[in-house]
Amino acid sequence: MKILKKISYGIDKVCAALVVVMISIMLLATSAQIIWRVGSGVISWMRPLSWSEELTRFLLVWSTFIGATCAYRHGSNIAITAVQGLLPESGQKAAHVLVHVICMVVFVAVFIYGFQFCQRQVRTTDALPVNLPMKVIYSCIPISMVILAFHALVMVLEEITGDKEAV
């Protein structure tokens, strides 16, 4: 159990760092686009950047999916706790386990369909300087679902064993 928790903690730290990097790149790309767009009216050699919007869009998708893994692991997602609060402590524990198991089933289903969706992609990016296969862009779906399912498994085991201490 301790090893699984350490792996979950490590994955969470890497995902959080990736989200920070992706959002920073989005900020830089959007700022550069604004500067080049405004500058194109003043300086003749400056032209609006053709790739910044597409890069920002793809990074937003990736940071959303990877950020969701961090939110789930920290319990920062939306929860309706009115009914759980009425249950005795053992019932609350069972409800938490049930919720995480249902989430795990959903994550596995989305992984399967997300993986199939990625496999069907044949296009490449249009505006980026490097033409990436769209499979790479959409791979955030199955990747994040594997991470979410792993976090859900660890959280189920934490509930069952009562071992919720931080690593």
N, C-alpha and C positions, 0 to 999 in steps of 0.2 A: 504494500500500500504506500509506503514511504517513497519508493522509487517512482511509482505512478504520479504521486503528488509533486515530486521534484521535476519530473518531465513536464507535467502540466504547468507548473510554475515557470519553467524555462521557456516553454512554447509561448506562454503569455507575455513574458518579458520581450522576446523576439518580436512578437506581433505588435506590441505597444511601440517598440522602437521603429518598426516598419511603418506604422501609421504616422508617426511623427515625421519620418523622412518623406513619406509620400505627400503629406500635407505641406511640408516645407517646399518641396519641388512644385506643387500646385501653386503655392503663393508666388514663387519666383517666376514660373511660366506665365501666370496671369499678369504679374507686374510688368514683365518684359513685353507682353502683348500690348498693354496699355501704353507703355513708353514708345514702342515702335509705331503704334497706330497714331498716337498724337504727334510723334516726331515726323511721320510721313507727310504731314501737312506743312511742316516747316523746313525739313531737310530733305533734299531730293533723293538721296541714296537710301533713305530709310523706307522700308516697305513693311506693311503689317505682316506679322509672322503667320505662316499658313499652318503650322503644326501645333501651336500652343493650346488651341481649343480642344483638339483631339487628345493631346497628352493629358490635359487637365481632366477631361471627361473620363478617360480610362483610369487615371489615378483616383478619381472620386469613387468609381465603382470598386476598385481594389481596396481603398481605405475603408469604405463602408463595410464590405464583407469581412475584412481582417479585423476591423474595429469591433464588429459584432462579436467576434470570438472573445475579445477582451471584456466587453460588456457582460457577456454571458458568464464568463468565469468569475467575475466580481459581483454577480447578482445585480447588475445595474440596469437590467432590462425591466420593462414594465411588468408589474405583477398585480394581480387582484388578490388581496389577502383578507378580505372581509369574512369569507367563509372559513378560511384556515384559522383565523383568530378565534372562531367559535368552537373549534375542535380541541379535545384534550391534547396534551403534549405528544402522546403516542400517535394520535390521529394526524397531527401536524407533520410528524416525521414521515408517516406513510404517505401523506399528500405530497410532500416534497419529493419522495422517491418516485411516486407515480408521475408527477409533472416532469421530472428529469428523464424517466423512461419514455414517456410520450414524446418529449423533445428529441430524444435519441432516435426514435423511430422516424420522426419527421426529417431529422438531419440525414439519416441513411437514405431515405426516399429521395430527398433533394440531391444528395450526392449522386445517386444512380442516374436520375434524369439530367442533372447538370453535366455529368461525365458523358452521357450520350449526346447531349447538346454540343459539347465541345468537340466531340468526334466528328460531327456533321459539318463543322465550320471549314470552309475552303477558301474564304476571302482572306485578304491581308489588309492591314491598315492603309488608309488613303493618304493622309497628310503628314504622317511622321517621317522624319528623314530616313529612318530605317523601316522598311516594310515588315512589320511583325505579323505572323499568322494570327488571325482572330482567335484561334484555339488558345494562344497564350493569354490573350486579354480575358477570355471567358473562363479560363482555368481557375480563376479566383473562386468560382462557385464550388466545384468539388473539393478544392484545397481547404476552403473555410469550413465546409461541412464535415470533413474528416476531423479537423481540429475541434469543432463544436461537439461532435459525437464523442471524441476522446474526453473533452472536459465534462460532458454529461455523465460519462461512465465513471470518471473520478468522483464527481459530485454524488452520484448514487452510492458509490462505495463509502464516501465520507459520511453520508446520512446513515447508512446501515451500520457501519462500525462506530459511529460517533466520534471519529477522528477528524475534527474540523480545524485543528490547530494549523497555523501558517507554517510553511516550510522554512 
